[in-house]
């Protein structure tokens, strides 16, 4: 309860900007905001796209670790 966690709900980088630094700049801005708000932990999510986790690869390169996965199923 004493740890503030900054959690993103979702973000999107247009395809034509994904190979550049836009995602890193956006993440750095979020981390700066989180720090200014007193958070000591940042939680990010990534989606599986065609059996790949493209955002997760970036997060791993930047020092993030996978700690949770979610599973979905449609209502039967």
C-alpha atoms as an extended CHARMM CRD file, in Angstrom:
* protein
*
        76  EXT
         1         1  UNK       CA              0.0000000000        0.0000000000        0.0000000000  PROA      1               0.0000000000
         2         2  UNK       CA              2.9440000000        2.3780000000        0.3920000000  PROA      2               0.0000000000
         3         3  UNK       CA              4.1790000000        1.8660000000       -3.1710000000  PROA      3               0.0000000000
         4         4  UNK       CA              2.6980000000        4.0590000000       -5.8970000000  PROA      4               0.0000000000
         5         5  UNK       CA              2.4180000000        2.2680000000       -9.2290000000  PROA      5               0.0000000000
         6         6  UNK       CA              1.8480000000        4.0940000000      -12.5300000000  PROA      6               0.0000000000
         7         7  UNK       CA             -0.1960000000        1.9270000000      -14.8830000000  PROA      7               0.0000000000
         8         8  UNK       CA             -0.8760000000        2.7290000000      -18.5150000000  PROA      8               0.0000000000
         9         9  UNK       CA             -4.2190000000        1.7330000000      -19.9520000000  PROA      9               0.0000000000
        10        10  UNK       CA             -3.1110000000        1.6410000000      -23.5400000000  PROA      10              0.0000000000
        11        11  UNK       CA             -1.3040000000        3.5890000000      -26.1950000000  PROA      11              0.0000000000
        12        12  UNK       CA             -0.8130000000        3.4310000000      -29.9260000000  PROA      12              0.0000000000
        13        13  UNK       CA              2.0430000000        4.2790000000      -32.2620000000  PROA      13              0.0000000000
        14        14  UNK       CA              1.0910000000        4.6460000000      -35.9180000000  PROA      14              0.0000000000
        15        15  UNK       CA              2.7990000000        1.9770000000      -38.0390000000  PROA      15              0.0000000000
        16        16  UNK       CA              4.8990000000        4.4850000000      -39.9740000000  PROA      16              0.0000000000
        17        17  UNK       CA              6.4910000000        5.6770000000      -36.6860000000  PROA      17              0.0000000000
        18        18  UNK       CA              7.1320000000        2.3090000000      -35.0530000000  PROA      18              0.0000000000
        19        19  UNK       CA             10.6590000000        1.8290000000      -36.3510000000  PROA      19              0.0000000000
        20        20  UNK       CA             11.8170000000        5.2010000000      -35.0270000000  PROA      20              0.0000000000
        21        21  UNK       CA             12.1880000000        6.6250000000      -31.5430000000  PROA      21              0.0000000000
        22        22  UNK       CA              8.5290000000        7.6560000000      -31.0580000000  PROA      22              0.0000000000
        23        23  UNK       CA              7.7240000000        4.7330000000      -28.7540000000  PROA      23              0.0000000000
        24        24  UNK       CA             10.8360000000        5.3040000000      -26.6360000000  PROA      24              0.0000000000
        25        25  UNK       CA             10.0870000000        9.0380000000      -26.3210000000  PROA      25              0.0000000000
        26        26  UNK       CA              6.4800000000        8.2930000000      -25.3620000000  PROA      26              0.0000000000
        27        27  UNK       CA              7.5930000000        5.7610000000      -22.7550000000  PROA      27              0.0000000000
        28        28  UNK       CA             10.2190000000        8.1620000000      -21.3690000000  PROA      28              0.0000000000
        29        29  UNK       CA              7.5630000000       10.8720000000      -21.0320000000  PROA      29              0.0000000000
        30        30  UNK       CA              5.2900000000        8.4410000000      -19.1750000000  PROA      30              0.0000000000
        31        31  UNK       CA              8.1160000000        7.4070000000      -16.8490000000  PROA      31              0.0000000000
        32        32  UNK       CA              8.9410000000       11.0700000000      -16.1580000000  PROA      32              0.0000000000
        33        33  UNK       CA              5.2880000000       11.8020000000      -15.4030000000  PROA      33              0.0000000000
        34        34  UNK       CA              5.1020000000        8.7480000000      -13.1170000000  PROA      34              0.0000000000
        35        35  UNK       CA              8.1920000000        9.8490000000      -11.1990000000  PROA      35              0.0000000000
        36        36  UNK       CA              6.8200000000       13.3880000000      -10.8270000000  PROA      36              0.0000000000
        37        37  UNK       CA              3.5920000000       11.9120000000       -9.4370000000  PROA      37              0.0000000000
        38        38  UNK       CA              5.5360000000        9.9360000000       -6.8100000000  PROA      38              0.0000000000
        39        39  UNK       CA              5.3410000000        6.5050000000       -8.4030000000  PROA      39              0.0000000000
        40        40  UNK       CA              8.2610000000        4.1750000000       -7.8480000000  PROA      40              0.0000000000
        41        41  UNK       CA              7.0070000000        1.4340000000      -10.1910000000  PROA      41              0.0000000000
        42        42  UNK       CA              5.7240000000        1.5730000000      -13.7780000000  PROA      42              0.0000000000
        43        43  UNK       CA              3.4450000000       -1.1780000000      -15.1090000000  PROA      43              0.0000000000
        44        44  UNK       CA              3.0210000000       -1.5730000000      -18.8700000000  PROA      44              0.0000000000
        45        45  UNK       CA              0.9840000000       -4.0100000000      -20.9180000000  PROA      45              0.0000000000
        46        46  UNK       CA              1.5410000000       -5.4010000000      -24.3720000000  PROA      46              0.0000000000
        47        47  UNK       CA             -0.6750000000       -7.3080000000      -26.7550000000  PROA      47              0.0000000000
        48        48  UNK       CA              0.0920000000      -10.4080000000      -28.7250000000  PROA      48              0.0000000000
        49        49  UNK       CA              0.0280000000       -9.5990000000      -32.4310000000  PROA      49              0.0000000000
        50        50  UNK       CA              0.2800000000      -12.5630000000      -34.8210000000  PROA      50              0.0000000000
        51        51  UNK       CA              2.0140000000      -14.7160000000      -32.1720000000  PROA      51              0.0000000000
        52        52  UNK       CA              4.4850000000      -11.9440000000      -31.3410000000  PROA      52              0.0000000000
        53        53  UNK       CA              4.8180000000       -9.3110000000      -28.6210000000  PROA      53              0.0000000000
        54        54  UNK       CA              6.4030000000       -6.3490000000      -30.4130000000  PROA      54              0.0000000000
        55        55  UNK       CA              5.9300000000       -3.8470000000      -27.5740000000  PROA      55              0.0000000000
        56        56  UNK       CA              7.1370000000       -6.4230000000      -25.0620000000  PROA      56              0.0000000000
        57        57  UNK       CA             10.4150000000       -6.7490000000      -26.9410000000  PROA      57              0.0000000000
        58        58  UNK       CA             10.9780000000       -2.9970000000      -26.5810000000  PROA      58              0.0000000000
        59        59  UNK       CA             10.0180000000       -3.0530000000      -22.9070000000  PROA      59              0.0000000000
        60        60  UNK       CA             12.4670000000       -5.9040000000      -22.2670000000  PROA      60              0.0000000000
        61        61  UNK       CA             15.2760000000       -3.9730000000      -23.9930000000  PROA      61              0.0000000000
        62        62  UNK       CA             14.5180000000       -1.0320000000      -21.7090000000  PROA      62              0.0000000000
        63        63  UNK       CA             14.8140000000       -3.1390000000      -18.5520000000  PROA      63              0.0000000000
        64        64  UNK       CA             11.2120000000       -4.1880000000      -17.9200000000  PROA      64              0.0000000000
        65        65  UNK       CA             10.3500000000       -7.7350000000      -16.8490000000  PROA      65              0.0000000000
        66        66  UNK       CA              7.2470000000       -9.8060000000      -17.5670000000  PROA      66              0.0000000000
        67        67  UNK       CA              5.3650000000      -10.3570000000      -14.2990000000  PROA      67              0.0000000000
        68        68  UNK       CA              1.8100000000      -11.1120000000      -15.4310000000  PROA      68              0.0000000000
        69        69  UNK       CA             -0.2130000000      -12.3700000000      -18.3920000000  PROA      69              0.0000000000
        70        70  UNK       CA             -3.9440000000      -12.1820000000      -18.9740000000  PROA      70              0.0000000000
        71        71  UNK       CA             -6.1140000000      -14.8170000000      -20.6400000000  PROA      71              0.0000000000
        72        72  UNK       CA             -9.4120000000      -14.1440000000      -22.4130000000  PROA      72              0.0000000000
        73        73  UNK       CA            -12.2290000000      -16.3790000000      -23.5410000000  PROA      73              0.0000000000
        74        74  UNK       CA            -15.5000000000      -15.4750000000      -25.1770000000  PROA      74              0.0000000000
        75        75  UNK       CA            -18.7570000000      -16.1300000000      -23.3420000000  PROA      75              0.0000000000
        76        76  UNK       CA            -20.2190000000      -19.4680000000      -24.4230000000  PROA      76              0.0000000000
